[in-house]
Amino acid sequence: MVIGVSIVLIITSLLMMLLVLLHKGKGGGLSDLFGGGVSSSLGSSSVFERNLDRITIFTGIVWFLCIIALNLLMNR
């Protein structure tokens, strides 16, 4: 069980880094790296940014729950 939660934690950590970098005006500006950004190539930027925010929040919640679960499993 600990190994499974650890794997999910590693995957969500990497995904969180990527999602934060994709946010326009936040992170490292990965969205502007390829001349215009990801949002301009995917259509309406407001819809894309809203969905990106939702995915980032969901991934952050999963990441936080993995940390709590791993702490509880390691203390037993």
N, CA, C, O and CB atoms as a CASP TS submission, in Angstrom:
PFRMAT TS
TARGET T0000
AUTHOR 0000-0000-0000
METHOD Language model
MODEL 1
PARENT N/A
ATOM      1  N   MET     1       0.821  -1.195   0.000  1.00  0.00           N
ATOM      2  CA  MET     1       0.000   0.000   0.000  1.00  0.00           C
ATOM      3  C   MET     1       0.868   1.264   0.000  1.00  0.00           C
ATOM      4  O   MET     1       0.573   2.239  -0.691  1.00  0.00           O
ATOM      5  CB  MET     1      -0.935  -0.004   1.209  1.00  0.00           C
ATOM      6  N   VAL     2       1.942   1.220   0.791  1.00  0.00           N
ATOM      7  CA  VAL     2       2.841   2.372   0.872  1.00  0.00           C
ATOM      8  C   VAL     2       3.506   2.623  -0.476  1.00  0.00           C
ATOM      9  O   VAL     2       3.682   3.773  -0.878  1.00  0.00           O
ATOM     10  CB  VAL     2       3.909   2.153   1.963  1.00  0.00           C
ATOM     11  N   ILE     3       3.873   1.562  -1.169  1.00  0.00           N
ATOM     12  CA  ILE     3       4.526   1.714  -2.470  1.00  0.00           C
ATOM     13  C   ILE     3       3.558   2.329  -3.478  1.00  0.00           C
ATOM     14  O   ILE     3       3.945   3.196  -4.261  1.00  0.00           O
ATOM     15  CB  ILE     3       5.042   0.351  -2.984  1.00  0.00           C
ATOM     16  N   GLY     4       2.308   1.885  -3.462  1.00  0.00           N
ATOM     17  CA  GLY     4       1.313   2.437  -4.374  1.00  0.00           C
ATOM     18  C   GLY     4       1.057   3.914  -4.146  1.00  0.00           C
ATOM     19  O   GLY     4       0.969   4.688  -5.100  1.00  0.00           O
ATOM     20  N   VAL     5       0.937   4.309  -2.881  1.00  0.00           N
ATOM     21  CA  VAL     5       0.721   5.727  -2.553  1.00  0.00           C
ATOM     22  C   VAL     5       1.961   6.548  -2.914  1.00  0.00           C
ATOM     23  O   VAL     5       1.845   7.692  -3.352  1.00  0.00           O
ATOM     24  CB  VAL     5       0.383   5.898  -1.042  1.00  0.00           C
ATOM     25  N   SER     6       3.142   5.963  -2.730  1.00  0.00           N
ATOM     26  CA  SER     6       4.377   6.665  -3.083  1.00  0.00           C
ATOM     27  C   SER     6       4.469   6.903  -4.589  1.00  0.00           C
ATOM     28  O   SER     6       4.904   7.969  -5.025  1.00  0.00           O
ATOM     29  CB  SER     6       5.595   5.869  -2.603  1.00  0.00           C
ATOM     30  N   ILE     7       4.063   5.920  -5.377  1.00  0.00           N
ATOM     31  CA  ILE     7       4.079   6.071  -6.825  1.00  0.00           C
ATOM     32  C   ILE     7       3.098   7.142  -7.273  1.00  0.00           C
ATOM     33  O   ILE     7       3.422   7.961  -8.133  1.00  0.00           O
ATOM     34  CB  ILE     7       3.752   4.744  -7.503  1.00  0.00           C
ATOM     35  N   VAL     8       1.894   7.144  -6.693  1.00  0.00           N
ATOM     36  CA  VAL     8       0.907   8.177  -7.025  1.00  0.00           C
ATOM     37  C   VAL     8       1.416   9.554  -6.608  1.00  0.00           C
ATOM     38  O   VAL     8       1.188  10.537  -7.312  1.00  0.00           O
ATOM     39  CB  VAL     8      -0.447   7.878  -6.340  1.00  0.00           C
ATOM     40  N   LEU     9       2.098   9.630  -5.478  1.00  0.00           N
ATOM     41  CA  LEU     9       2.655  10.896  -5.010  1.00  0.00           C
ATOM     42  C   LEU     9       3.727  11.426  -5.968  1.00  0.00           C
ATOM     43  O   LEU     9       3.775  12.625  -6.246  1.00  0.00           O
ATOM     44  CB  LEU     9       3.243  10.725  -3.606  1.00  0.00           C
ATOM     45  N   ILE    10       4.572  10.549  -6.464  1.00  0.00           N
ATOM     46  CA  ILE    10       5.610  10.964  -7.408  1.00  0.00           C
ATOM     47  C   ILE    10       4.984  11.454  -8.711  1.00  0.00           C
ATOM     48  O   ILE    10       5.396  12.480  -9.252  1.00  0.00           O
ATOM     49  CB  ILE    10       6.583   9.804  -7.687  1.00  0.00           C
ATOM     50  N   ILE    11       3.995  10.727  -9.212  1.00  0.00           N
ATOM     51  CA  ILE    11       3.328  11.119 -10.463  1.00  0.00           C
ATOM     52  C   ILE    11       2.616  12.449 -10.303  1.00  0.00           C
ATOM     53  O   ILE    11       2.716  13.312 -11.176  1.00  0.00           O
ATOM     54  CB  ILE    11       2.328  10.040 -10.906  1.00  0.00           C
ATOM     55  N   THR    12       1.893  12.632  -9.195  1.00  0.00           N
ATOM     56  CA  THR    12       1.185  13.897  -8.998  1.00  0.00           C
ATOM     57  C   THR    12       2.156  15.053  -8.758  1.00  0.00           C
ATOM     58  O   THR    12       1.857  16.191  -9.121  1.00  0.00           O
ATOM     59  CB  THR    12       0.213  13.780  -7.823  1.00  0.00           C
ATOM     60  N   SER    13       3.305  14.781  -8.155  1.00  0.00           N
ATOM     61  CA  SER    13       4.303  15.841  -7.966  1.00  0.00           C
ATOM     62  C   SER    13       4.840  16.329  -9.309  1.00  0.00           C
ATOM     63  O   SER    13       4.971  17.533  -9.528  1.00  0.00           O
ATOM     64  CB  SER    13       5.463  15.340  -7.085  1.00  0.00           C
ATOM     65  N   LEU    14       5.148  15.399 -10.200  1.00  0.00           N
ATOM     66  CA  LEU    14       5.629  15.775 -11.524  1.00  0.00           C
ATOM     67  C   LEU    14       4.544  16.501 -12.320  1.00  0.00           C
ATOM     68  O   LEU    14       4.820  17.472 -13.024  1.00  0.00           O
ATOM     69  CB  LEU    14       6.103  14.535 -12.286  1.00  0.00           C
ATOM     70  N   LEU    15       3.318  16.021 -12.200  1.00  0.00           N
ATOM     71  CA  LEU    15       2.205  16.660 -12.901  1.00  0.00           C
ATOM     72  C   LEU    15       1.942  18.064 -12.372  1.00  0.00           C
ATOM     73  O   LEU    15       1.615  18.968 -13.140  1.00  0.00           O
ATOM     74  CB  LEU    15       0.944  15.814 -12.772  1.00  0.00           C
ATOM     75  N   MET    16       2.085  18.247 -11.066  1.00  0.00           N
ATOM     76  CA  MET    16       1.900  19.583 -10.479  1.00  0.00           C
ATOM     77  C   MET    16       2.961  20.549 -10.992  1.00  0.00           C
ATOM     78  O   MET    16       2.652  21.705 -11.281  1.00  0.00           O
ATOM     79  CB  MET    16       1.951  19.512  -8.937  1.00  0.00           C
ATOM     80  N   MET    17       4.204  20.096 -11.109  1.00  0.00           N
ATOM     81  CA  MET    17       5.254  20.973 -11.640  1.00  0.00           C
ATOM     82  C   MET    17       4.931  21.393 -13.066  1.00  0.00           C
ATOM     83  O   MET    17       5.083  22.563 -13.419  1.00  0.00           O
ATOM     84  CB  MET    17       6.624  20.272 -11.593  1.00  0.00           C
ATOM     85  N   LEU    18       4.489  20.455 -13.879  1.00  0.00           N
ATOM     86  CA  LEU    18       4.149  20.768 -15.260  1.00  0.00           C
ATOM     87  C   LEU    18       2.964  21.725 -15.336  1.00  0.00           C
ATOM     88  O   LEU    18       2.986  22.674 -16.120  1.00  0.00           O
ATOM     89  CB  LEU    18       3.839  19.490 -16.030  1.00  0.00           C
ATOM     90  N   LEU    19       1.934  21.488 -14.531  1.00  0.00           N
ATOM     91  CA  LEU    19       0.743  22.341 -14.562  1.00  0.00           C
ATOM     92  C   LEU    19       1.040  23.759 -14.091  1.00  0.00           C
ATOM     93  O   LEU    19       0.516  24.721 -14.652  1.00  0.00           O
ATOM     94  CB  LEU    19      -0.353  21.737 -13.703  1.00  0.00           C
ATOM     95  N   VAL    20       1.869  23.894 -13.074  1.00  0.00           N
ATOM     96  CA  VAL    20       2.213  25.234 -12.596  1.00  0.00           C
ATOM     97  C   VAL    20       3.013  25.986 -13.656  1.00  0.00           C
ATOM     98  O   VAL    20       2.842  27.193 -13.827  1.00  0.00           O
ATOM     99  CB  VAL    20       3.013  25.154 -11.279  1.00  0.00           C
ATOM    100  N   LEU    21       3.881  25.276 -14.363  1.00  0.00           N
ATOM    101  CA  LEU    21       4.652  25.924 -15.416  1.00  0.00           C
ATOM    102  C   LEU    21       3.784  26.320 -16.614  1.00  0.00           C
ATOM    103  O   LEU    21       4.129  27.250 -17.343  1.00  0.00           O
ATOM    104  CB  LEU    21       5.769  25.007 -15.872  1.00  0.00           C
ATOM    105  N   LEU    22       2.679  25.634 -16.818  1.00  0.00           N
ATOM    106  CA  LEU    22       1.798  25.964 -17.938  1.00  0.00           C
ATOM    107  C   LEU    22       0.945  27.201 -17.691  1.00  0.00           C
ATOM    108  O   LEU    22       0.448  27.808 -18.639  1.00  0.00           O
ATOM    109  CB  LEU    22       0.903  24.798 -18.237  1.00  0.00           C
ATOM    110  N   HIS    23       0.769  27.582 -16.428  1.00  0.00           N
ATOM    111  CA  HIS    23      -0.048  28.758 -16.121  1.00  0.00           C
ATOM    112  C   HIS    23       0.598  30.012 -16.680  1.00  0.00           C
ATOM    113  O   HIS    23       1.799  30.227 -16.515  1.00  0.00           O
ATOM    114  CB  HIS    23      -0.255  28.898 -14.605  1.00  0.00           C
ATOM    115  N   LYS    24      -0.189  30.827 -17.332  1.00  0.00           N
ATOM    116  CA  LYS    24       0.332  32.069 -17.922  1.00  0.00           C
ATOM    117  C   LYS    24       0.551  33.092 -16.809  1.00  0.00           C
ATOM    118  O   LYS    24      -0.333  33.332 -15.987  1.00  0.00           O
ATOM    119  CB  LYS    24      -0.648  32.634 -19.010  1.00  0.00           C
ATOM    120  N   GLY    25       1.723  33.680 -16.797  1.00  0.00           N
ATOM    121  CA  GLY    25       2.043  34.685 -15.791  1.00  0.00           C
ATOM    122  C   GLY    25       2.458  34.108 -14.464  1.00  0.00           C
ATOM    123  O   GLY    25       2.726  34.860 -13.527  1.00  0.00           O
ATOM    124  N   LYS    26       2.520  32.783 -14.351  1.00  0.00           N
ATOM    125  CA  LYS    26       2.934  32.134 -13.108  1.00  0.00           C
ATOM    126  C   LYS    26       4.022  31.134 -13.448  1.00  0.00           C
ATOM    127  O   LYS    26       4.198  30.779 -14.613  1.00  0.00           O
ATOM    128  CB  LYS    26       1.727  31.434 -12.389  1.00  0.00           C
ATOM    129  N   GLY    27       4.724  30.697 -12.485  1.00  0.00           N
ATOM    130  CA  GLY    27       5.721  29.666 -12.699  1.00  0.00           C
ATOM    131  C   GLY    27       6.850  30.136 -13.597  1.00  0.00           C
ATOM    132  O   GLY    27       7.269  31.292 -13.529  1.00  0.00           O
ATOM    133  N   GLY    28       7.330  29.254 -14.422  1.00  0.00           N
ATOM    134  CA  GLY    28       8.455  29.554 -15.279  1.00  0.00           C
ATOM    135  C   GLY    28       8.082  30.086 -16.638  1.00  0.00           C
ATOM    136  O   GLY    28       8.969  30.349 -17.450  1.00  0.00           O
ATOM    137  N   GLY    29       6.803  30.257 -16.921  1.00  0.00           N
ATOM    138  CA  GLY    29       6.387  30.782 -18.210  1.00  0.00           C
ATOM    139  C   GLY    29       6.561  29.796 -19.342  1.00  0.00           C
ATOM    140  O   GLY    29       6.892  30.192 -20.460  1.00  0.00           O
ATOM    141  N   LEU    30       6.344  28.523 -19.078  1.00  0.00           N
ATOM    142  CA  LEU    30       6.471  27.504 -20.106  1.00  0.00           C
ATOM    143  C   LEU    30       5.465  27.722 -21.230  1.00  0.00           C
ATOM    144  O   LEU    30       5.696  27.307 -22.365  1.00  0.00           O
ATOM    145  CB  LEU    30       6.288  26.121 -19.500  1.00  0.00           C
ATOM    146  N   SER    31       4.350  28.374 -20.914  1.00  0.00           N
ATOM    147  CA  SER    31       3.345  28.619 -21.942  1.00  0.00           C
ATOM    148  C   SER    31       3.825  29.616 -22.983  1.00  0.00           C
ATOM    149  O   SER    31       3.301  29.619 -24.096  1.00  0.00           O
ATOM    150  CB  SER    31       2.066  29.115 -21.310  1.00  0.00           C
ATOM    151  N   ASP    32       4.795  30.459 -22.671  1.00  0.00           N
ATOM    152  CA  ASP    32       5.324  31.435 -23.620  1.00  0.00           C
ATOM    153  C   ASP    32       6.604  30.961 -24.296  1.00  0.00           C
ATOM    154  O   ASP    32       7.167  31.687 -25.116  1.00  0.00           O
ATOM    155  CB  ASP    32       5.578  32.745 -22.921  1.00  0.00           C
ATOM    156  N   LEU    33       7.069  29.780 -23.975  1.00  0.00           N
ATOM    157  CA  LEU    33       8.352  29.308 -24.467  1.00  0.00           C
ATOM    158  C   LEU    33       8.350  29.100 -25.979  1.00  0.00           C
ATOM    159  O   LEU    33       9.347  29.389 -26.642  1.00  0.00           O
ATOM    160  CB  LEU    33       8.726  28.021 -23.774  1.00  0.00           C
ATOM    161  N   PHE    34       7.250  28.604 -26.529  1.00  0.00           N
ATOM    162  CA  PHE    34       7.210  28.254 -27.945  1.00  0.00           C
ATOM    163  C   PHE    34       6.484  29.306 -28.766  1.00  0.00           C
ATOM    164  O   PHE    34       5.725  28.960 -29.671  1.00  0.00           O
ATOM    165  CB  PHE    34       6.544  26.907 -28.133  1.00  0.00           C
ATOM    166  N   GLY    35       6.696  30.567 -28.474  1.00  0.00           N
ATOM    167  CA  GLY    35       6.187  31.643 -29.299  1.00  0.00           C
ATOM    168  C   GLY    35       4.684  31.802 -29.269  1.00  0.00           C
ATOM    169  O   GLY    35       4.014  31.413 -30.225  1.00  0.00           O
ATOM    170  N   GLY    36       4.146  32.343 -28.241  1.00  0.00           N
ATOM    171  CA  GLY    36       2.718  32.605 -28.175  1.00  0.00           C
ATOM    172  C   GLY    36       2.014  31.801 -27.120  1.00  0.00           C
ATOM    173  O   GLY    36       0.933  32.181 -26.669  1.00  0.00           O
ATOM    174  N   GLY    37       2.583  30.731 -26.728  1.00  0.00           N
ATOM    175  CA  GLY    37       2.031  29.990 -25.617  1.00  0.00           C
ATOM    176  C   GLY    37       1.073  28.897 -26.027  1.00  0.00           C
ATOM    177  O   GLY    37       0.628  28.819 -27.172  1.00  0.00           O
ATOM    178  N   VAL    38       0.774  28.066 -25.068  1.00  0.00           N
ATOM    179  CA  VAL    38      -0.113  26.934 -25.275  1.00  0.00           C
ATOM    180  C   VAL    38      -1.543  27.401 -25.428  1.00  0.00           C
ATOM    181  O   VAL    38      -2.294  26.839 -26.225  1.00  0.00           O
ATOM    182  CB  VAL    38       0.000  25.946 -24.125  1.00  0.00           C
ATOM    183  N   SER    39      -1.932  28.415 -24.683  1.00  0.00           N
ATOM    184  CA  SER    39      -3.326  28.835 -24.685  1.00  0.00           C
ATOM    185  C   SER    39      -3.764  29.376 -26.034  1.00  0.00           C
ATOM    186  O   SER    39      -4.916  29.181 -26.420  1.00  0.00           O
ATOM    187  CB  SER    39      -3.552  29.877 -23.624  1.00  0.00           C
ATOM    188  N   SER    40      -2.886  30.049 -26.761  1.00  0.00           N
ATOM    189  CA  SER    40      -3.276  30.584 -28.058  1.00  0.00           C
ATOM    190  C   SER    40      -3.464  29.480 -29.089  1.00  0.00           C
ATOM    191  O   SER    40      -4.244  29.638 -30.028  1.00  0.00           O
ATOM    192  CB  SER    40      -2.241  31.578 -28.546  1.00  0.00           C
ATOM    193  N   SER    41      -2.766  28.377 -28.927  1.00  0.00           N
ATOM    194  CA  SER    41      -2.905  27.293 -29.886  1.00  0.00           C
ATOM    195  C   SER    41      -4.084  26.388 -29.569  1.00  0.00           C
ATOM    196  O   SER    41      -4.480  25.582 -30.410  1.00  0.00           O
ATOM    197  CB  SER    41      -1.642  26.482 -29.931  1.00  0.00           C
ATOM    198  N   LEU    42      -4.641  26.500 -28.400  1.00  0.00           N
ATOM    199  CA  LEU    42      -5.757  25.646 -28.022  1.00  0.00           C
ATOM    200  C   LEU    42      -7.100  26.358 -28.077  1.00  0.00           C
ATOM    201  O   LEU    42      -8.078  25.838 -27.540  1.00  0.00           O
ATOM    202  CB  LEU    42      -5.535  25.109 -26.646  1.00  0.00           C
ATOM    203  N   GLY    43      -7.184  27.485 -28.682  1.00  0.00           N
ATOM    204  CA  GLY    43      -8.460  28.168 -28.827  1.00  0.00           C
ATOM    205  C   GLY    43      -8.628  29.262 -27.807  1.00  0.00           C
ATOM    206  O   GLY    43      -7.693  30.012 -27.525  1.00  0.00           O
ATOM    207  N   SER    44      -9.819  29.355 -27.253  1.00  0.00           N
ATOM    208  CA  SER    44     -10.143  30.422 -26.309  1.00  0.00           C
ATOM    209  C   SER    44      -9.306  30.288 -25.048  1.00  0.00           C
ATOM    210  O   SER    44      -9.337  29.261 -24.369  1.00  0.00           O
ATOM    211  CB  SER    44     -11.637  30.403 -25.960  1.00  0.00           C
ATOM    212  N   SER    45      -8.558  31.342 -24.747  1.00  0.00           N
ATOM    213  CA  SER    45      -7.633  31.262 -23.624  1.00  0.00           C
ATOM    214  C   SER    45      -8.356  31.233 -22.284  1.00  0.00           C
ATOM    215  O   SER    45      -7.872  30.620 -21.333  1.00  0.00           O
ATOM    216  CB  SER    45      -6.673  32.428 -23.661  1.00  0.00           C
ATOM    217  N   SER    46      -9.501  31.883 -22.201  1.00  0.00           N
ATOM    218  CA  SER    46     -10.194  31.905 -20.909  1.00  0.00           C
ATOM    219  C   SER    46     -10.725  30.523 -20.546  1.00  0.00           C
ATOM    220  O   SER    46     -10.676  30.128 -19.382  1.00  0.00           O
ATOM    221  CB  SER    46     -11.347  32.919 -20.936  1.00  0.00           C
ATOM    222  N   VAL    47     -11.228  29.789 -21.524  1.00  0.00           N
ATOM    223  CA  VAL    47     -11.722  28.437 -21.253  1.00  0.00           C
ATOM    224  C   VAL    47     -10.557  27.520 -20.913  1.00  0.00           C
ATOM    225  O   VAL    47     -10.639  26.710 -19.990  1.00  0.00           O
ATOM    226  CB  VAL    47     -12.510  27.883 -22.465  1.00  0.00           C
ATOM    227  N   PHE    48      -9.479  27.654 -21.663  1.00  0.00           N
ATOM    228  CA  PHE    48      -8.302  26.827 -21.393  1.00  0.00           C
ATOM    229  C   PHE    48      -7.734  27.110 -20.013  1.00  0.00           C
ATOM    230  O   PHE    48      -7.390  26.184 -19.279  1.00  0.00           O
ATOM    231  CB  PHE    48      -7.232  27.061 -22.452  1.00  0.00           C
ATOM    232  N   GLU    49      -7.634  28.398 -19.653  1.00  0.00           N
ATOM    233  CA  GLU    49      -7.075  28.754 -18.341  1.00  0.00           C
ATOM    234  C   GLU    49      -7.981  28.290 -17.209  1.00  0.00           C
ATOM    235  O   GLU    49      -7.499  27.861 -16.161  1.00  0.00           O
ATOM    236  CB  GLU    49      -6.857  30.268 -18.246  1.00  0.00           C
ATOM    237  N   ARG    50      -9.284  28.374 -17.416  1.00  0.00           N
ATOM    238  CA  ARG    50     -10.223  27.912 -16.387  1.00  0.00           C
ATOM    239  C   ARG    50     -10.098  26.400 -16.186  1.00  0.00           C
ATOM    240  O   ARG    50     -10.077  25.922 -15.051  1.00  0.00           O
ATOM    241  CB  ARG    50     -11.676  28.282 -16.771  1.00  0.00           C
ATOM    242  N   ASN    51     -10.014  25.648 -17.290  1.00  0.00           N
ATOM    243  CA  ASN    51      -9.855  24.200 -17.177  1.00  0.00           C
ATOM    244  C   ASN    51      -8.499  23.837 -16.596  1.00  0.00           C
ATOM    245  O   ASN    51      -8.385  22.872 -15.840  1.00  0.00           O
ATOM    246  CB  ASN    51     -10.031  23.540 -18.537  1.00  0.00           C
ATOM    247  N   LEU    52      -7.474  24.599 -16.943  1.00  0.00           N
ATOM    248  CA  LEU    52      -6.149  24.358 -16.378  1.00  0.00           C
ATOM    249  C   LEU    52      -6.155  24.608 -14.867  1.00  0.00           C
ATOM    250  O   LEU    52      -5.515  23.877 -14.112  1.00  0.00           O
ATOM    251  CB  LEU    52      -5.098  25.254 -17.066  1.00  0.00           C
ATOM    252  N   ASP    53      -6.876  25.636 -14.434  1.00  0.00           N
ATOM    253  CA  ASP    53      -7.003  25.904 -12.997  1.00  0.00           C
ATOM    254  C   ASP    53      -7.701  24.747 -12.290  1.00  0.00           C
ATOM    255  O   ASP    53      -7.283  24.332 -11.209  1.00  0.00           O
ATOM    256  CB  ASP    53      -7.777  27.214 -12.759  1.00  0.00           C
ATOM    257  N   ARG    54      -8.754  24.233 -12.894  1.00  0.00           N
ATOM    258  CA  ARG    54      -9.495  23.116 -12.280  1.00  0.00           C
ATOM    259  C   ARG    54      -8.632  21.862 -12.185  1.00  0.00           C
ATOM    260  O   ARG    54      -8.629  21.179 -11.161  1.00  0.00           O
ATOM    261  CB  ARG    54     -10.769  22.811 -13.085  1.00  0.00           C
ATOM    262  N   ILE    55      -7.905  21.566 -13.253  1.00  0.00           N
ATOM    263  CA  ILE    55      -7.031  20.384 -13.241  1.00  0.00           C
ATOM    264  C   ILE    55      -5.919  20.555 -12.207  1.00  0.00           C
ATOM    265  O   ILE    55      -5.556  19.597 -11.524  1.00  0.00           O
ATOM    266  CB  ILE    55      -6.422  20.139 -14.647  1.00  0.00           C
ATOM    267  N   THR    56      -5.379  21.764 -12.090  1.00  0.00           N
ATOM    268  CA  THR    56      -4.327  22.023 -11.112  1.00  0.00           C
ATOM    269  C   THR    56      -4.847  21.869  -9.693  1.00  0.00           C
ATOM    270  O   THR    56      -4.172  21.285  -8.845  1.00  0.00           O
ATOM    271  CB  THR    56      -3.751  23.421 -11.308  1.00  0.00           C
ATOM    272  N   ILE    57      -6.042  22.387  -9.427  1.00  0.00           N
ATOM    273  CA  ILE    57      -6.631  22.257  -8.089  1.00  0.00           C
ATOM    274  C   ILE    57      -6.894  20.798  -7.755  1.00  0.00           C
ATOM    275  O   ILE    57      -6.592  20.351  -6.649  1.00  0.00           O
ATOM    276  CB  ILE    57      -7.935  23.063  -7.990  1.00  0.00           C
ATOM    277  N   PHE    58      -7.462  20.041  -8.713  1.00  0.00           N
ATOM    278  CA  PHE    58      -7.733  18.619  -8.480  1.00  0.00           C
ATOM    279  C   PHE    58      -6.440  17.852  -8.223  1.00  0.00           C
ATOM    280  O   PHE    58      -6.382  17.021  -7.316  1.00  0.00           O
ATOM    281  CB  PHE    58      -8.477  18.009  -9.681  1.00  0.00           C
ATOM    282  N   THR    59      -5.406  18.125  -9.012  1.00  0.00           N
ATOM    283  CA  THR    59      -4.124  17.452  -8.825  1.00  0.00           C
ATOM    284  C   THR    59      -3.503  17.824  -7.483  1.00  0.00           C
ATOM    285  O   THR    59      -2.895  16.979  -6.827  1.00  0.00           O
ATOM    286  CB  THR    59      -3.165  17.805  -9.966  1.00  0.00           C
ATOM    287  N   GLY    60      -3.651  19.082  -7.072  1.00  0.00           N
ATOM    288  CA  GLY    60      -3.145  19.507  -5.770  1.00  0.00           C
ATOM    289  C   GLY    60      -3.845  18.809  -4.615  1.00  0.00           C
ATOM    290  O   GLY    60      -3.213  18.463  -3.617  1.00  0.00           O
ATOM    291  N   ILE    61      -5.144  18.603  -4.748  1.00  0.00           N
ATOM    292  CA  ILE    61      -5.894  17.897  -3.703  1.00  0.00           C
ATOM    293  C   ILE    61      -5.450  16.439  -3.620  1.00  0.00           C
ATOM    294  O   ILE    61      -5.260  15.906  -2.527  1.00  0.00           O
ATOM    295  CB  ILE    61      -7.414  17.979  -3.973  1.00  0.00           C
ATOM    296  N   VAL    62      -5.284  15.793  -4.777  1.00  0.00           N
ATOM    297  CA  VAL    62      -4.810  14.400  -4.791  1.00  0.00           C
ATOM    298  C   VAL    62      -3.411  14.315  -4.190  1.00  0.00           C
ATOM    299  O   VAL    62      -3.113  13.399  -3.423  1.00  0.00           O
ATOM    300  CB  VAL    62      -4.809  13.831  -6.237  1.00  0.00           C
ATOM    301  N   TRP    63      -2.548  15.279  -4.543  1.00  0.00           N
ATOM    302  CA  TRP    63      -1.189  15.323  -4.003  1.00  0.00           C
ATOM    303  C   TRP    63      -1.212  15.440  -2.482  1.00  0.00           C
ATOM    304  O   TRP    63      -0.484  14.729  -1.788  1.00  0.00           O
ATOM    305  CB  TRP    63      -0.406  16.497  -4.613  1.00  0.00           C
ATOM    306  N   PHE    64      -2.053  16.344  -1.964  1.00  0.00           N
ATOM    307  CA  PHE    64      -2.155  16.555  -0.519  1.00  0.00           C
ATOM    308  C   PHE    64      -2.697  15.309   0.183  1.00  0.00           C
ATOM    309  O   PHE    64      -2.205  14.936   1.247  1.00  0.00           O
ATOM    310  CB  PHE    64      -3.056  17.763  -0.219  1.00  0.00           C
ATOM    311  N   LEU    65      -3.703  14.668  -0.405  1.00  0.00           N
ATOM    312  CA  LEU    65      -4.259  13.454   0.195  1.00  0.00           C
ATOM    313  C   LEU    65      -3.245  12.312   0.190  1.00  0.00           C
ATOM    314  O   LEU    65      -3.233  11.493   1.109  1.00  0.00           O
ATOM    315  CB  LEU    65      -5.525  13.029  -0.548  1.00  0.00           C
ATOM    316  N   CYS    66      -2.406  12.251  -0.825  1.00  0.00           N
ATOM    317  CA  CYS    66      -1.351  11.231  -0.859  1.00  0.00           C
ATOM    318  C   CYS    66      -0.340  11.445   0.257  1.00  0.00           C
ATOM    319  O   CYS    66       0.126  10.485   0.871  1.00  0.00           O
ATOM    320  CB  CYS    66      -0.638  11.243  -2.213  1.00  0.00           C
ATOM    321  N   ILE    67      -0.003  12.695   0.521  1.00  0.00           N
ATOM    322  CA  ILE    67       0.928  12.991   1.607  1.00  0.00           C
ATOM    323  C   ILE    67       0.329  12.586   2.954  1.00  0.00           C
ATOM    324  O   ILE    67       1.011  11.989   3.787  1.00  0.00           O
ATOM    325  CB  ILE    67       1.292  14.490   1.612  1.00  0.00           C
ATOM    326  N   ILE    68      -0.941  12.910   3.162  1.00  0.00           N
ATOM    327  CA  ILE    68      -1.599  12.535   4.416  1.00  0.00           C
ATOM    328  C   ILE    68      -1.685  11.019   4.549  1.00  0.00           C
ATOM    329  O   ILE    68      -1.409  10.473   5.617  1.00  0.00           O
ATOM    330  CB  ILE    68      -3.004  13.154   4.494  1.00  0.00           C
ATOM    331  N   ALA    69      -2.069  10.332   3.461  1.00  0.00           N
ATOM    332  CA  ALA    69      -2.184   8.872   3.501  1.00  0.00           C
ATOM    333  C   ALA    69      -0.830   8.225   3.760  1.00  0.00           C
ATOM    334  O   ALA    69      -0.731   7.266   4.526  1.00  0.00           O
ATOM    335  CB  ALA    69      -2.777   8.344   2.190  1.00  0.00           C
ATOM    336  N   LEU    70       0.196   8.740   3.131  1.00  0.00           N
ATOM    337  CA  LEU    70       1.532   8.181   3.339  1.00  0.00           C
ATOM    338  C   LEU    70       2.002   8.396   4.773  1.00  0.00           C
ATOM    339  O   LEU    70       2.646   7.522   5.353  1.00  0.00           O
ATOM    340  CB  LEU    70       2.531   8.806   2.362  1.00  0.00           C
ATOM    341  N   ASN    71       1.689   9.537   5.340  1.00  0.00           N
ATOM    342  CA  ASN    71       2.045   9.810   6.731  1.00  0.00           C
ATOM    343  C   ASN    71       1.314   8.851   7.665  1.00  0.00           C
ATOM    344  O   ASN    71       1.908   8.298   8.591  1.00  0.00           O
ATOM    345  CB  ASN    71       1.717  11.270   7.098  1.00  0.00           C
ATOM    346  N   LEU    72       0.026   8.661   7.417  1.00  0.00           N
ATOM    347  CA  LEU    72      -0.747   7.744   8.273  1.00  0.00           C
ATOM    348  C   LEU    72      -0.259   6.296   8.135  1.00  0.00           C
ATOM    349  O   LEU    72      -0.198   5.567   9.125  1.00  0.00           O
ATOM    350  CB  LEU    72      -2.245   7.825   7.921  1.00  0.00           C
ATOM    351  N   LEU    73       0.084   5.885   6.925  1.00  0.00           N
ATOM    352  CA  LEU    73       0.559   4.511   6.720  1.00  0.00           C
ATOM    353  C   LEU    73       1.948   4.295   7.320  1.00  0.00           C
ATOM    354  O   LEU    73       2.248   3.205   7.806  1.00  0.00           O
ATOM    355  CB  LEU    73       0.585   4.179   5.227  1.00  0.00           C
ATOM    356  N   MET    74       2.795   5.322   7.290  1.00  0.00           N
ATOM    357  CA  MET    74       4.145   5.166   7.837  1.00  0.00           C
ATOM    358  C   MET    74       4.149   5.188   9.371  1.00  0.00           C
ATOM    359  O   MET    74       5.066   4.644   9.987  1.00  0.00           O
ATOM    360  CB  MET    74       5.056   6.270   7.300  1.00  0.00           C
ATOM    361  N   ASN    75       3.157   5.799   9.985  1.00  0.00           N
ATOM    362  CA  ASN    75       3.102   5.882  11.448  1.00  0.00           C
ATOM    363  C   ASN    75       2.503   4.646  12.083  1.00  0.00           C
ATOM    364  O   ASN    75       2.548   4.501  13.304  1.00  0.00           O
ATOM    365  CB  ASN    75       2.310   7.087  11.866  1.00  0.00           C
ATOM    366  N   ARG    76       1.954   3.766  11.301  1.00  0.00           N
ATOM    367  CA  ARG    76       1.342   2.544  11.874  1.00  0.00           C
ATOM    368  C   ARG    76       2.325   1.458  12.055  1.00  0.00           C
ATOM    369  O   ARG    76       1.970   0.376  12.522  1.00  0.00           O
ATOM    370  CB  ARG    76       0.229   2.044  11.014  1.00  0.00           C
TER
END
